[in-house]
Amino acid sequence: MFIIGSLGGNWEMNFYDFLESLGIANPTGTGWLAVIFTFGFACGVTWRFIPEVRSFALRVGWADQPNARRLNREPLPNAGGLAIYAGVVAALILATLLRPIVIEGVLAEVLTILLGSSILVLVGFIDDQFGLPPYIRLFTQVLTALLLIASDIRIETPFGSPIDSLLSILITVLWVVGVTNAINLMDGMDGLAGGISFITAMSLLAVSAQFPTRAAATLLLAALGGAALGFLRHNFHPSHIIMGDAGAYFFGYVLAATSIIGNLKVTTVFALVPPVFFLLLPVLDTTQVFVRRLMAGKNPLSTPGKDHLHHRLLAWGFSQRRAALTLWGITLVSNWLAMMLQDMTPIVIYATVISIVVLLGFTVWQRMRAIEVRSDR
């Protein structure tokens, strides 16, 4: 009995040591189990809810019609963002019930981000179905960024100058609005925005899990990553549904907000490099599109076009699947570099990258299998 007890105790200590080596802030607690459950529940709810959303969207006409700048050749439901939002909210509600004491300490941050993202989901959905002027969308994005600042979720600039507060507001607004639009602009091809959001959410989750002060970000990112994976099960080419502006705004806003939770301080411009690397591909794509359109004398916010990176890959002869996988790979490499810049240990980085590859691979395999089964009928 003593030997068995000793073996059990050693196994338990080795297991906790392993969890600690992965960067989990409190491996002896049960918070990490709540995070895993939040991820799984968000994935399951989104995956199961999307077919119903798709059927309803087709009945009422919530779909993108084929045109010269879109890749779909038949009406494609654009209400996937509603299923993503529902999956995240359902998972967070369940997490609150499972861990009420832990959630209480971060509830204000979680609710603030959910409120801002809910506003953007509504505005994005209205834009998807009826169209909204660019200035209305931009005004709403600035408003939701200011909501974060009002709750002290901001990029701090402790330069010691009289305009520190103003600089903090300006940089935070630019970051939130920029990332929100960057994810939205990447949503032009099956599986692209969802895959990029999943990779980024999982990488940011690996970082935030190391700090008890970032519990709000950890929970939100777990739910967001799970919802993104559940959505990809239906969105990898050929897609049955797209997330639309509602889903893209939701992903972009939550990723922007969670990336600055944890008292991010910018003492030099180089301090912004690690957060930018997590979202390097969307940032670079948006920047080159804006510059090209401005140089052509066009309004970058309202002028559609096939000038994104994924359009270039398609023009070079890439299939949608190959283009998505290529850009996923670039995103994974940039997130790998971002985690290195955050001084994460090699075991955390490798575990994160392997987990991302395995989960994405399994999801794509499921999607391909479902397509083969359907084609055989």
LOROZA-906576 format. One line per 3 residues: number of its first residue (from 1); their letters; for each residue x, y, z of N, C-alpha, C. Coordinates in steps of 0.001 Angstrom, whole numbers. Layout:
N
NUM> A> X,Y,Z,X,Y,Z,X,Y,Z | ... .
REM end
This chain:
377
1> MFI> 839,-1202,0,0,0,0,870,1246,0 | 1956,1195,777,2847,2356,845,3485,2622,-523 | 3879,1502,-1202,4508,1642,-2527,3509,2226,-3520 .
4> IGS> 2279,1714,-3481,1249,2215,-4398,983,3681,-4135 | 905,4036,-2840,667,5438,-2493,1796,6327,-2955 | 3027,5832,-2820,4178,6624,-3257,4166,6826,-4761 .
7> LGG> 3840,5715,-5500,3773,5828,-6951,2696,6825,-7377 | 1548,6756,-6684,468,7677,-7004,864,9111,-6735 | 1555,9325,-5599,1989,10677,-5269,3020,11193,-6260 .
10> NWE> 3962,10315,-6679,4972,10727,-7647,4335,11056,-9002 | 3371,10220,-9398,2687,10481,-10680,1984,11824,-10640 | 1322,12084,-9486,595,13349,-9366,1550,14530,-9426 .
13> MNF> 2687,14420,-8728,3660,15511,-8745,4252,15694,-10135 | 4541,14588,-10830,5073,14689,-12185,4068,15330,-13127 | 2783,15000,-12939,1741,15578,-13783,1632,17081,-13554 .
16> YDF> 1649,17492,-12275,1594,18917,-11968,2848,19637,-12466 | 3989,18976,-12369,5228,19571,-12887,5132,19772,-14398 | 4526,18793,-15074,4355,18905,-16517,3441,20079,-16864 .
19> LES> 2327,20202,-16128,1410,21326,-16362,2109,22654,-16114 | 2927,22694,-15060,3655,23922,-14754,4655,24251,-15857 | 5267,23211,-16426,6231,23436,-17507,5555,23981,-18753 .
22> LGI> 4253,23722,-18881,3494,24246,-20009,3069,25692,-19795 | 3399,26236,-18623,3105,27643,-18368,1774,27884,-17701 | 1103,26820,-17228,-183,26996,-16554,71,27645,-15198 .
25> ANP> -632,28762,-14936,-342,29583,-13767,-564,28833,-12455 | -1627,28012,-12386,-1945,27304,-11148,-2265,25847,-11462 | -1244,25016,-11692,-1491,23634,-12124,-2184,22770,-11087 .
28> TGT> -2082,23109,-9787,-2722,22285,-8760,-4198,22621,-8595 | -4653,23700,-9207,-6064,24058,-9132,-6848,23393,-10252 | -8108,23777,-10377,-8966,23199,-11426,-9324,24220,-12494 .
31> GWL> -8703,25405,-12405,-9006,26437,-13387,-8657,26009,-14800 | -7548,25265,-14954,-7144,24828,-16292,-8154,23845,-16882 | -8811,23071,-16026,-9873,22183,-16513,-11064,22987,-17020 .
34> AVI> -11376,24075,-16312,-12468,24947,-16747,-12148,25567,-18097 | -10876,25902,-18321,-10467,26481,-19600,-10637,25461,-20728 | -10202,24226,-20480,-10352,23168,-21490,-11826,22903,-21784 .
37> FTF> -12634,22882,-20726,-14063,22633,-20914,-14712,23785,-21676 | -14290,25017,-21394,-14815,26180,-22103,-14503,26086,-23591 | -13272,25695,-23901,-12866,25511,-25307,-13735,24450,-25987 .
40> GFA> -13851,23287,-25348,-14612,22187,-25940,-16080,22504,-26101 | -16652,23186,-25107,-18087,23497,-25169,-18374,24519,-26260 | -17517,25534,-26390,-17693,26530,-27441,-17576,25888,-28820 .
43> CGV> -16626,24968,-28954,-16454,24249,-30224,-17694,23429,-30557 | -18185,22683,-29559,-19347,21823,-29790,-20607,22603,-30107 | -20863,23676,-29373,-22076,24474,-29598,-22043,25108,-30988 .
46> TWR> -20898,25687,-31355,-20790,26326,-32667,-20963,25306,-33787 | -20294,24175,-33648,-20368,23131,-34675,-21794,22628,-34864 | -22503,22390,-33766,-23855,21847,-33847,-24898,22894,-34242 .
49> FIP> -24604,24174,-33928,-25583,25229,-34157,-25559,25743,-35592 | -24418,25618,-36263,-24272,26192,-37602,-25249,25610,-38629 | -25492,24280,-38687,-26464,23780,-39666,-27844,24415,-39529 .
52> EVR> -28303,24639,-38284,-29602,25282,-38085,-29575,26732,-38548 | -28477,27423,-38233,-28343,28819,-38674,-28317,28885,-40199 | -27611,27961,-40817,-27517,27937,-42272,-28888,27726,-42916 .
55> SFA> -29638,26759,-42407,-30967,26476,-42969,-31887,27685,-42843 | -31869,28315,-41668,-32721,29489,-41453,-32276,30653,-42346 | -30964,30847,-42475,-30445,31946,-43295,-30862,31797,-44756 .
58> LRV> -30835,30572,-45269,-31250,30341,-46649,-32739,30623,-46838 | -33528,30294,-45823,-34974,30528,-45926,-35312,32013,-45956 | -34611,32800,-45167,-34944,34234,-45062,-34075,35118,-45954 .
61> GWA> -33114,34521,-46656,-32312,35292,-47596,-31089,35970,-47009 | -30587,35471,-45873,-29350,36029,-45300,-28176,35368,-46006 | -27831,35864,-47167,-26782,35226,-47962,-26081,36249,-48846 .
64> DQP> -24804,35967,-49129,-24040,36761,-50081,-24317,36243,-51478 | -24772,37137,-52356,-25046,36754,-53729,-23755,36800,-54548 | -23623,35923,-55538,-22409,35939,-56373,-22256,37272,-57106 .
67> NAR> -21046,37777,-57167,-20752,38959,-57977,-19289,38914,-58416 | -18839,39986,-59060,-17517,39983,-59681,-16380,39863,-58669 | -16568,40375,-57440,-15461,40372,-56487,-15530,39215,-55495 .
70> RLN> -16645,38471,-55461,-16770,37355,-54525,-16413,36051,-55220 | -15973,35092,-54417,-15532,33808,-54968,-16661,32794,-55069 | -17749,32989,-54295,-18843,32015,-54342,-19638,32153,-55641 .
73> REP> -20105,31014,-56148,-20847,30997,-57402,-22335,30758,-57195 | -22742,30651,-55954,-24159,30520,-55616,-24378,31219,-54275 | -25641,31553,-53941,-25894,32244,-52667,-25283,31483,-51488 .
76> LPN> -24515,32192,-50666,-23815,31569,-49545,-24247,32244,-48248 | -24869,31491,-47327,-25326,32087,-46061,-24194,32820,-45352 | -24492,34029,-44868,-23449,34855,-44249,-23704,35110,-42767 .
79> AGG> -24458,34205,-42137,-24821,34405,-40729,-24016,33520,-39782 | -22877,33004,-40246,-22068,32143,-39383,-21584,32844,-38124 | -21443,34161,-38189,-21021,34924,-37024,-21971,34789,-35850 .
82> LAI> -23253,34594,-36138,-24232,34427,-35064,-23980,33131,-34300 | -23641,32062,-35033,-23349,30784,-34380,-22057,30883,-33571 | -21065,31581,-34110,-19798,31767,-33390,-20049,32532,-32090 .
85> YAG> -20799,33604,-32198,-21117,34425,-31020,-21878,33606,-29979 | -22861,32826,-30436,-23651,32000,-29520,-22778,30968,-28819 | -21834,30368,-29552,-20946,29378,-28958,-20067,29966,-27880 .
88> VVA> -19522,31152,-28124,-18654,31808,-27142,-19443,32197,-25901 | -20594,32817,-26095,-21401,33266,-24953,-21879,32071,-24125 | -22329,31013,-24786,-22793,29821,-24064,-21670,29211,-23237 .
91> ALI> -20466,29156,-23806,-19319,28583,-23085,-18941,29437,-21886 | -18996,30761,-22033,-18643,31650,-20932,-19680,31597,-19820 | -20948,31464,-20193,-22002,31325,-19172,-21786,30046,-18371 .
94> LAT> -21472,28957,-19073,-21239,27693,-18389,-19993,27786,-17506 | -18945,28470,-17996,-17741,28642,-17195,-18036,29424,-15922 | -18933,30395,-16027,-19331,31173,-14852,-20030,30296,-13817 .
97> LLR> -20841,29374,-14294,-21546,28465,-13378,-20587,27458,-12755 | -19581,27031,-13530,-18635,26032,-13028,-17636,26626,-12049 | -17195,27856,-12320,-16155,28477,-11510,-16576,29877,-11061 .
100> PIV> -17671,30005,-10295,-18191,31333,-9950,-17208,32195,-9162 | -16415,31590,-8280,-15494,32376,-7455,-14376,32956,-8314 | -13820,32120,-9205,-12734,32572,-10069,-13235,33621,-11056 .
103> IEG> -14409,33377,-11631,-14938,34273,-12651,-15248,35641,-12069 | -15649,35678,-10799,-16058,36932,-10180,-14967,37992,-10272 | -13707,37593,-10139,-12607,38546,-10155,-12342,39156,-11514 .
106> VLA> -12767,38494,-12584,-12492,38991,-13932,-13772,39298,-14700 | -14894,39280,-13974,-16184,39429,-14643,-16307,40775,-15344 | -15784,41836,-14726,-15907,43173,-15322,-15215,43228,-16685 .
109> EVL> -14003,42661,-16773,-13280,42671,-18047,-13997,41821,-19091 | -14454,40640,-18684,-15159,39753,-19612,-16427,40415,-20139 | -17212,41013,-19242,-18463,41649,-19655,-18213,42865,-20543 .
112> TIL> -17169,43617,-20252,-16842,44778,-21085,-16521,44351,-22511 | -15672,43329,-22642,-15311,42850,-23978,-16518,42238,-24681 | -17342,41518,-23930,-18552,40946,-24529,-19527,42027,-24970 .
115> LGS> -19644,43095,-24186,-20546,44196,-24566,-20064,44850,-25853 | -18777,45180,-25901,-18240,45791,-27112,-18375,44888,-28322 | -18075,43611,-28140,-18162,42678,-29267,-19613,42442,-29680 .
118> SIL> -20532,42486,-28727,-21953,42322,-29054,-22447,43466,-29928 | -22003,44673,-29608,-22370,45831,-30429,-21863,45654,-31854 | -20631,45187,-31979,-20056,44995,-33308,-20714,43848,-34063 .
121> VLV> -21116,42794,-33354,-21847,41699,-34000,-23150,42228,-34591 | -23854,43052,-33826,-25114,43626,-34309,-24885,44516,-35528 | -23904,45407,-35437,-23615,46311,-36550,-23141,45515,-37767 .
124> GFI> -22283,44521,-37543,-21807,43698,-38647,-22926,42928,-39312 | -23859,42420,-38506,-24981,41674,-39073,-25881,42586,-39912 | -26143,43787,-39420,-26948,44744,-40190,-26252,45079,-41504 .
127> DDQ> -24929,45261,-41433,-24171,45562,-42645,-24212,44386,-43622 | -24138,43158,-43099,-24204,41966,-43956,-25508,41914,-44748 | -26610,42256,-44093,-27927,42060,-44707,-28426,43291,-45468 .
130> FGL> -28097,44472,-44976,-28680,45680,-45568,-27637,46681,-46061 | -26421,46577,-45570,-25380,47518,-45948,-25394,48766,-45068 | -24235,49178,-44639,-24092,50385,-43826,-22973,51238,-44402 .
133> PPY> -23082,52558,-44292,-21998,53431,-44759,-20714,53158,-43971 | -19552,53322,-44608,-18289,53071,-43913,-18119,53894,-42643 | -18608,55139,-42642,-18406,55980,-41461,-19198,55476,-40259 .
136> IRL> -20328,54803,-40493,-21101,54222,-39384,-20332,53066,-38769 | -19761,52225,-39612,-18983,51099,-39119,-17749,51577,-38348 | -17060,52578,-38909,-15859,53106,-38252,-16202,53769,-36924 .
139> FTQ> -17293,54525,-36891,-17716,55186,-35652,-18010,54151,-34567 | -18668,53069,-34933,-18995,52023,-33968,-17735,51349,-33443 | -16782,51106,-34324,-15528,50483,-33896,-14760,51377,-32928 .
142> VLT> -14728,52675,-33194,-14065,53620,-32289,-14787,53653,-30951 | -16111,53636,-30984,-16911,53660,-29757,-16626,52440,-28887 | -16551,51271,-29501,-16288,50054,-28727,-14845,50023,-28214 .
145> ALL> -13923,50645,-28944,-12547,50759,-28447,-12497,51669,-27225 | -13260,52760,-27257,-13323,53672,-26110,-13973,52998,-24906 | -14878,52055,-25171,-15494,51288,-24087,-14437,50485,-23332 .
148> LIA> -13494,49903,-24054,-12385,49183,-23413,-11546,50133,-22564 | -11244,51279,-23124,-10415,52251,-22413,-11101,52710,-21133 | -12421,52892,-21203,-13174,53310,-20019,-13107,52267,-18914 .
151> SDI> -12897,51007,-19283,-12766,49921,-18311,-11310,49602,-18007 | -10421,50498,-18409,-8982,50382,-18135,-8333,49216,-18867 | -8909,48817,-19985,-8269,47848,-20873,-7637,48660,-21985 .
154> RIE> -6361,48914,-21851,-5700,49827,-22775,-4215,49515,-22878 | -3586,50081,-23897,-2142,50023,-24044,-1576,51244,-23330 | -801,51007,-22298,-269,52111,-21504,1018,52651,-22121 .
157> TPF> 1195,53965,-21970,2394,54624,-22489,3047,55448,-21372 | 3811,54807,-20491,4424,55516,-19360,5727,56222,-19738 | 5634,57183,-20671,6821,57929,-21080,7171,59038,-20082 .
160> GSP> 6217,59368,-19218,6437,60466,-18289,6156,61821,-18894 | 5427,61853,-20020,5109,63115,-20683,3679,63540,-20354 | 3344,64821,-20550,1990,65302,-20246,906,64684,-21128 .
163> IDS> 1316,64140,-22269,319,63597,-23196,256,62076,-23150 | 781,61474,-22094,744,60006,-21977,-669,59461,-22091 | -1607,60083,-21399,-2991,59614,-21404,-3581,59676,-22806 .
166> LLS> -3323,60770,-23499,-3830,60922,-24866,-3194,59905,-25803 | -1892,59687,-25647,-1205,58695,-26477,-1750,57295,-26226 | -2020,56989,-24966,-2571,55679,-24619,-3915,55453,-25307 .
169> ILI> -4764,56468,-25266,-6080,56376,-25911,-5923,56203,-27416 | -5057,57014,-28004,-4878,56985,-29456,-4344,55634,-29926 | -3301,55123,-29259,-2699,53851,-29671,-3686,52699,-29480 .
172> TVL> -4434,52726,-28369,-5412,51656,-28110,-6510,51651,-29166 | -7031,52834,-29485,-8086,52922,-30505,-7571,52448,-31855 | -6379,52896,-32228,-5802,52464,-33508,-5597,50952,-33547 .
175> WVV> -5147,50379,-32424,-4923,48933,-32371,-6233,48167,-32505 | -7238,48537,-31727,-8513,47813,-31740,-9204,47957,-33096 | -9293,49179,-33600,-9951,49404,-34892,-9162,48729,-36013 .
178> GVT> -7828,48822,-35946,-7005,48220,-36985,-7126,46705,-37043 | -7057,46050,-35887,-7147,44585,-35855,-8550,44123,-36256 | -9571,44825,-35778,-10953,44466,-36131,-11146,44490,-37638 .
181> NAI> -10662,45526,-38288,-10805,45621,-39739,-9874,44658,-40469 | -8712,44390,-39883,-7765,43479,-40525,-8345,42072,-40642 | -8961,41588,-39568,-9593,40262,-39617,-10753,40268,-40606 .
184> NLM> -11517,41347,-40623,-12649,41435,-41543,-12184,41406,-42997 | -11097,42109,-43285,-10605,42145,-44657,-10002,40812,-45100 | -9581,39983,-44134,-9060,38661,-44478,-10171,37663,-44786 .
187> DGM> -11399,38028,-44465,-12520,37106,-44634,-13038,37151,-46071 | -12183,36731,-47000,-12592,36749,-48395,-12450,35406,-49080 | -12133,34377,-48301,-11927,33054,-48874,-12265,31998,-47832 .
190> DGL> -12763,30874,-48263,-13178,29809,-47349,-12061,29430,-46385 | -12384,29434,-45092,-11478,28944,-44072,-10372,29881,-43656 | -10209,31012,-44330,-9035,31852,-44077,-9137,32608,-42750 .
193> AGG> -10160,33438,-42586,-10287,34237,-41359,-10479,33345,-40140 | -11254,32265,-40290,-11484,31353,-39175,-10200,30663,-38738 | -9390,30218,-39707,-8136,29555,-39381,-7129,30495,-38746 .
196> ISF> -7012,31708,-39274,-6098,32698,-38709,-6527,33060,-37292 | -7827,33228,-37088,-8334,33572,-35752,-8079,32442,-34765 | -8246,31201,-35206,-7991,30059,-34328,-6523,29997,-33919 .
199> ITA> -5622,30116,-34885,-4190,30044,-34587,-3783,31159,-33636 | -4270,32360,-33889,-3916,33501,-33042,-4502,33352,-31646 | -5760,32919,-31565,-6393,32745,-30254,-5650,31710,-29419 .
202> MSL> -5250,30598,-30022,-4544,29556,-29284,-3161,30021,-28829 | -2482,30796,-29669,-1160,31304,-29301,-1263,32312,-28162 | -2226,33220,-28265,-2438,34193,-27184,-2890,33492,-25905 .
205> LAV> -3663,32418,-26054,-4096,31637,-24894,-2889,31025,-24175 | -1936,30521,-24943,-736,29934,-24336,28,30969,-23516 | 22,32211,-23965,710,33274,-23229,-85,33682,-21997 .
208> SAQ> -1376,33928,-22169,-2186,34430,-21050,-2331,33398,-19937 | -2258,32098,-20280,-2409,31049,-19267,-1284,31064,-18244 | -195,31748,-18540,944,31800,-17616,764,32840,-16514 .
211> FPT> -264,33683,-16657,-421,34794,-15710,-1810,34779,-15087 | -1898,34648,-13762,-3205,34687,-13103,-3945,35996,-13344 | -3213,37084,-13579,-3847,38386,-13803,-4547,38473,-15150 .
214> RAA> -4299,37496,-16006,-4917,37521,-17333,-5997,36451,-17473 | -6650,36144,-16375,-7675,35094,-16388,-8817,35431,-17337 | -9177,36709,-17426,-10260,37112,-18330,-9881,36797,-19772 .
217> ATL> -8652,37148,-20149,-8190,36860,-21502,-8143,35359,-21757 | -7707,34599,-20767,-7596,33149,-20920,-8951,32527,-21222 | -9962,32895,-20455,-11307,32347,-20674,-11862,32758,-22039 .
220> LLA> -11735,34037,-22364,-12257,34528,-23642,-11565,33861,-24818 | -10252,33707,-24725,-9504,33095,-25815,-9814,31609,-25957 | -10038,30933,-24841,-10429,29521,-24903,-11768,29375,-25633 .
223> ALG> -12728,30223,-25272,-14037,30177,-25928,-13925,30563,-27396 | -13129,31586,-27687,-12982,32050,-29068,-12294,30997,-29933 | -11234,30375,-29390,-10544,29333,-30139,-11448,28144,-30422 .
226> GAA> -12229,27744,-29429,-13159,26637,-29630,-14206,26950,-30676 | -14770,28167,-30627,-15781,28560,-31600,-15200,28619,-33014 | -13966,29106,-33137,-13318,29171,-34449,-13132,27775,-35030 .
229> LGF> -12740,26826,-34188,-12537,25455,-34667,-13866,24814,-35066 | -14900,25028,-34265,-16213,24505,-34614,-16740,25088,-35913 | -16456,26364,-36138,-16885,27024,-37379,-16129,26472,-38582 .
232> LRH> -14837,26223,-38427,-14030,25722,-39539,-14507,24364,-40031 | -15141,23612,-39156,-15685,22306,-39551,-16691,22449,-40687 | -17309,23628,-40819,-18286,23880,-41883,-17784,24895,-42907 .
235> NFH> -16659,25545,-42632,-16234,26671,-43463,-15042,26364,-44361 | -14309,25272,-44093,-13188,24941,-44973,-13734,24563,-46344 | -13035,24957,-47410,-13542,24813,-48778,-13892,23365,-49132 .
238> PSH> -15067,23152,-49742,-16097,24134,-50107,-16984,24488,-48914 | -17125,25771,-48670,-17821,26239,-47478,-19341,26112,-47615 | -19992,25813,-46489,-21457,25807,-46426,-21995,27123,-45907 .
241> IIM> -21121,27895,-45253,-21549,29131,-44608,-20303,29990,-44354 | -20486,31302,-44336,-19391,32200,-44010,-19755,32995,-42759 | -18738,33581,-42118,-18999,34282,-40862,-19577,35670,-41064 .
244> GDA> -19353,36272,-42232,-19842,37619,-42487,-19129,38655,-41637 | -19525,39903,-41797,-18916,40978,-41007,-19166,40776,-39518 | -20318,40215,-39174,-20646,39998,-37757,-19593,39114,-37093 .
247> GAY> -19256,38014,-37724,-18263,37109,-37156,-16855,37662,-37215 | -16511,38319,-38328,-15160,38863,-38477,-14912,39990,-37478 | -15898,40876,-37292,-15765,41932,-36290,-15611,41336,-34889 .
250> FFG> -16376,40290,-34622,-16326,39647,-33308,-14938,39069,-33047 | -14424,38315,-34011,-13085,37743,-33862,-12034,38849,-33691 | -12080,39835,-34580,-11075,40889,-34546,-11076,41675,-33251 .
253> YVL> -12264,42028,-32772,-12376,42835,-31560,-11896,42066,-30330 | -12325,40812,-30198,-11936,40028,-29028,-10432,39753,-29045 | -9872,39452,-30218,-8427,39233,-30306,-7656,40509,-29962 .
256> AAT> -8128,41644,-30443,-7460,42914,-30143,-7522,43225,-28657 | -8688,43010,-28050,-8867,43331,-26633,-8059,42400,-25742 | -8118,41101,-26013,-7407,40145,-25154,-5893,40262,-25309 .
259> SII> -5433,40723,-26451,-3987,40846,-26646,-3383,41977,-25819 | -4221,42898,-25316,-3678,43996,-24506,-4073,43889,-23036 | -4801,42829,-22663,-5077,42609,-21243,-3779,42176,-20553 .
262> GNL> -3566,42656,-19366,-2352,42297,-18647,-1404,43462,-18532 | -1977,44676,-18579,-1172,45886,-18374,0,45981,-19351 | -302,45844,-20637,733,46010,-21653,1226,47453,-21634 .
265> KVT> 2504,47632,-21440,3094,48967,-21367,4006,49185,-22581 | 3835,50317,-23245,4633,50646,-24411,5581,51780,-24035 | 6827,51443,-23724,7822,52453,-23379,8617,52874,-24611 .
268> TVF> 8634,52021,-25616,9223,52363,-26912,8334,51751,-27984 | 8525,52183,-29211,7722,51641,-30298,7972,50145,-30470 | 9169,49673,-30059,9496,48257,-30216,8692,47365,-29271 .
271> ALV> 8102,47960,-28234,7284,47170,-27305,6014,46657,-27970 | 5637,47258,-29096,4446,46808,-29820,4736,45641,-30753 | 6020,45301,-30911,6382,44254,-31875,5769,42899,-31531 .
274> PPV> 5889,42393,-30276,5306,41070,-29988,3804,40976,-30264 | 2960,41940,-29812,1543,41831,-30134,1274,41865,-31630 | 2031,42680,-32364,1834,42773,-33811,2149,41441,-34487 .
277> FFL> 3172,40735,-34002,3557,39471,-34623,2460,38407,-34496 | 1648,38477,-33434,538,37529,-33316,-451,37713,-34463 | -576,38929,-34942,-1539,39249,-35999,-829,39818,-37217 .
280> LLP> 384,39333,-37472,1225,39909,-38509,592,39829,-39891 | 66,38681,-40263,-483,38513,-41608,-1670,39449,-41863 | -2685,39482,-40985,-3783,40430,-41219,-3314,41880,-41245 .
283> VLD> -2358,42231,-40372,-1856,43611,-40338,-1138,43964,-41641 | -272,43079,-42126,442,43333,-43369,-512,43397,-44554 | -1478,42485,-44595,-2433,42470,-45695,-3244,43763,-45729 .
286> TTQ> -3741,44173,-44569,-4538,45399,-44505,-3702,46614,-44883 | -2463,46653,-44421,-1591,47788,-44719,-1335,47918,-46213 | -1004,46794,-46863,-705,46878,-48289,-1945,47221,-49110 .
289> VFV> -3119,46758,-48672,-4362,47098,-49368,-4648,48588,-49233 | -4517,49132,-48019,-4777,50544,-47792,-3815,51406,-48613 | -2531,51056,-48609,-1546,51851,-49330,-1823,51819,-50832 .
292> RRL> -2094,50640,-51374,-2361,50509,-52806,-3609,51288,-53213 | -4650,51211,-52405,-5879,51918,-52763,-5714,53427,-52639 | -4976,53879,-51624,-4716,55321,-51491,-3888,55829,-52663 .
295> MAG> -2891,55051,-53065,-2055,55458,-54195,-2849,55500,-55495 | -3896,54688,-55566,-4755,54679,-56756,-5861,55727,-56667 | -5855,56510,-55581,-6860,57558,-55411,-8231,57031,-55028 .
298> KNP> -8274,55854,-54380,-9546,55247,-53982,-9714,55302,-52470 | -10961,55226,-52015,-11254,55178,-50588,-10983,53765,-50086 | -10000,53584,-49200,-9662,52222,-48748,-10792,51527,-48004 .
301> LST> -11686,52305,-47365,-12737,51706,-46552,-13946,51265,-47363 | -14169,51876,-48504,-15405,51588,-49244,-15170,51016,-50631 | -13901,50893,-51026,-13607,50396,-52371,-13296,48906,-52330 .
304> PGK> -14177,48064,-52872,-13875,46628,-52897,-12880,46319,-54009 | -12252,45187,-53893,-11315,44800,-54935,-10648,43477,-54622 | -10016,42916,-55622,-9291,41656,-55452,-7799,41946,-55324 .
307> DHL> -7450,42682,-54243,-6066,43095,-54052,-5486,42574,-52743 | -6116,41545,-52174,-5613,40960,-50936,-4609,39848,-51247 | -3890,39410,-50209,-2886,38373,-50399,-3496,37082,-50925 .
310> HHR> -4674,36721,-50421,-5287,35467,-50882,-5716,35564,-52352 | -6094,36771,-52791,-6426,36944,-54206,-5194,36738,-55082 | -4042,37196,-54598,-2801,37018,-55359,-2428,35538,-55470 .
313> LLA> -2610,34799,-54372,-2314,33366,-54414,-3239,32651,-55396 | -4510,33024,-55388,-5463,32418,-56321,-5095,32760,-57763 | -4639,33997,-57988,-4234,34412,-59336,-3004,33649,-59806 .
316> WGF> -2172,33208,-58859,-985,32421,-59200,-1308,30950,-59444 | -2573,30587,-59320,-2979,29216,-59608,-3227,28349,-58389 | -3133,28927,-57182,-3440,28177,-55975,-4930,27881,-55913 .
319> SQR> -5279,26700,-55422,-6675,26422,-55108,-7024,27117,-53799 | -8325,27214,-53502,-8712,27854,-52243,-8153,27086,-51044 | -8164,25777,-51116,-7642,24978,-50002,-6147,25212,-49828 .
322> RAA> -5414,25168,-50928,-3962,25340,-50845,-3612,26756,-50377 | -4354,27741,-50855,-4097,29121,-50442,-4363,29296,-48951 | -5468,28719,-48461,-5791,28818,-47038,-4717,28151,-46191 .
325> LTL> -4298,26947,-46592,-3273,26230,-45832,-1948,26984,-45840 | -1607,27614,-46965,-370,28395,-47053,-395,29577,-46092 | -1508,30307,-46080,-1620,31474,-45205,-1763,31059,-43740 .
328> WGI> -2362,29903,-43482,-2364,29357,-42115,-923,29110,-41667 | -127,28533,-42571,1259,28235,-42227,2054,29496,-41909 | 1854,30544,-42701,2540,31819,-42444,2102,32384,-41099 .
331> TLV> 807,32289,-40807,291,32777,-39526,887,31997,-38368 | 1020,30685,-38536,1590,29855,-37478,3050,30233,-37217 | 3802,30499,-38270,5209,30889,-38118,5305,32237,-37399 .
334> SNW> 4459,33194,-37780,4509,34510,-37129,4107,34411,-35659 | 3170,33533,-35343,2794,33345,-33947,3884,32623,-33169 | 4578,31715,-33823,5746,31059,-33218,6777,32121,-32817 .
337> LAM> 7067,33035,-33751,8019,34113,-33470,7503,35018,-32355 | 6201,35287,-32354,5616,36142,-31315,5778,35508,-29940 | 5562,34206,-29850,5726,33522,-28568,7190,33526,-28123 .
340> MLQ> 8112,33428,-29072,9531,33515,-28732,9871,34912,-28197 | 9290,35939,-28830,9534,37309,-28379,8934,37574,-27002 | 7943,36762,-26618,7344,36871,-25290,8114,36062,-24252 .
343> DMT> 9261,35518,-24663,10132,34738,-23764,9444,33502,-23200 | 8590,32885,-23992,7982,31632,-23576,8996,30501,-23736 | 8889,29507,-22871,9842,28403,-22900,9612,27538,-24143 .
346> PIV> 10661,26852,-24617,10506,26012,-25810,9397,24971,-25684 | 9239,24363,-24497,8211,23325,-24358,6810,23908,-24527 | 6587,25142,-24060,5284,25787,-24231,5042,26079,-25706 .
349> IYA> 6062,26588,-26377,5920,26921,-27797,5647,25667,-28619 | 6433,24619,-28388,6244,23387,-29154,4883,22753,-28870 | 4484,22740,-27608,3184,22165,-27255,2042,22944,-27918 .
352> TVI> 2170,24270,-27955,1137,25105,-28573,1057,24864,-30071 | 2216,24870,-30729,2253,24684,-32179,1736,23297,-32562 | 2159,22270,-31832,1699,20906,-32133,195,20791,-31921 .
355> SIV> -310,21377,-30850,-1755,21334,-30584,-2534,22004,-31710 | -2049,23160,-32168,-2720,23868,-33257,-2748,23018,-34523 | -1599,22440,-34873,-1508,21633,-36094,-2412,20407,-36004 .
358> VLL> -2415,19729,-34862,-3231,18527,-34693,-4722,18864,-34771 | -5146,19907,-34075,-6565,20273,-34067,-7038,20736,-35446 | -6215,21548,-36112,-6577,21985,-37465,-6583,20802,-38430 .
361> GFT> -5570,19937,-38306,-5510,18772,-39180,-6708,17860,-39011 | -7102,17613,-37767,-8256,16766,-37508,-9534,17390,-38048 | -9672,18713,-37902,-10872,19405,-38384,-10955,19359,-39906 .
364> VWQ> -9830,19600,-40580,-9810,19530,-42047,-10104,18112,-42513 | -9533,17126,-41826,-9799,15726,-42183,-11285,15399,-42039 | -11905,15858,-40968,-13332,15649,-40790,-14136,16276,-41925 .
367> RMR> -13739,17499,-42293,-14442,18206,-43369,-14305,17459,-44682 | -13108,17005,-45010,-12883,16275,-46257,-13654,14956,-46260 | -13690,14311,-45110,-14420,13047,-45003,-15912,13264,-45219 .
370> AIE> -16450,14344,-44648,-17871,14637,-44819,-18205,14932,-46265 | -17298,15623,-46972,-17520,15937,-48374,-17513,14665,-49208 | -16585,13747,-48907,-16510,12479,-49652,-17764,11643,-49430 .
373> VRS> -18233,11594,-48193,-19443,10825,-47892,-20628,11390,-48643 | -20717,12714,-48690,-21843,13368,-49373,-21787,13127,-50879 | -20576,13150,-51434,-20430,12957,-52889,-20715,11511,-53308 .
376> DR> -20554,10563,-52385,-20799,9157,-52687,-22277,8799,-52681 | -23083,9679,-52089,-24512,9365,-51993,-25222,9593,-53320 .
REM end
